[in-house]
């Protein structure tokens, strides 16, 4: 039977603090994810069952839940903070679905905790809507991500730069364990409880790759963890890059060990291609700009490796050598994933060395003409499939002569593919979305939700579930922003 378990809380008081409910005055449902609820085996519906609404508002616990706030540390913009923790999030427990899969169910914005550091622990409606819309769109795009089960309006004001209506997001993730969790026990606590934590994480997330403990060549749990996270980070970051997604705040406390995207505060998708794209209002130096994301995740991995050194091997030099070997695999792993995605997006079954100049020229044209990143790749898809005139693209995207000339060379290159040409061409449709959660659409959704107007927001979420297919009203959902709609800065909401 589906239900809550509490394996992480059971590790002991060093890892988390009990978190009693912190009531809100007038909760109401803004968005409810029926599909996700069904896949989880979640029986309650907050739209029709008041006890579930009260639970997802943080007003009362669900049966068998034991709410906690977890502790962690982290490098924020390169500076180490020895204790962060769930300052505005409450973990209800680990939900075990009908297939035996385990997911953290977390209320984000549910009030102050032991780790709030003077904050109110609340969230405005804006960040709740942003995370709901974008995380669900990312899931539909095939990106590994935390997901949104519910968005609740609290009926209470939240004071930021202005007075805003408050909201709570019910977030679902394979876990919320992060590089910062390891850092807290390795760095802040000097290694206390680090070994049982690593054993727990490997058992929960990497048991399939841990190998036979009885084998003489059996790697330590720390080696399994570091290698598994290396693979996760390489794949995840490469997927962000080819979609033009800019996370915006890749601190170590936002780098989940399970390899899912988390924290959609200052994130954004590129509209026109900008090779230096950076949207976060707090990232004034561009540390987490689009071109820097692969390197930052490499840096985060190195921080993790440093924390794990005492557990990698009893001999210090051997431990350092082992760590370096794994860290050094990240660039090649990232490159392999990135090249795979990029080849598929360009309708190529593989990439050769001469292809890099062709690809660079394509990106140069996008940048010089400020062409829409998503629609440019979709234009290639429709050209390759000879379906351009049967799509809305001619009304959404106009290829300059320079791009049309480039496309002739690209088509000649595609003739050198060795795979089945129809399969390769058809596959382009499933890696080049027509629909992304564009910044101006997300902002419009936030503005409407703040007024209690949710029908359009529900349509936005619904449309994002099928991003690779054209639909009848896509002139609304797929078009780039008008000049006065451009969103150039995004905000955390804390």
Helices and strands as residue ranges (DSSP letters): E 3-5, G 9-11, E 16-18, E 28-32, H 34-40, H 50-56, E 68-70, E 74-76, E 79-81, E 89-96, E 102-108, E 123-124, H 125-140, E 147-159, E 163-173, H 179-183, I 184-188, H 194-205, G 207-209, H 221-243, E 245-246, G 252-254, E 268-269, G 290-292, H 293-312, H 316-327, H 330-345, H 355-368, H 373-384, G 388-390, H 393-396, H 401-414, H 421-428, H 439-450, H 455-463, G 464-466, H 474-477, G 483-485
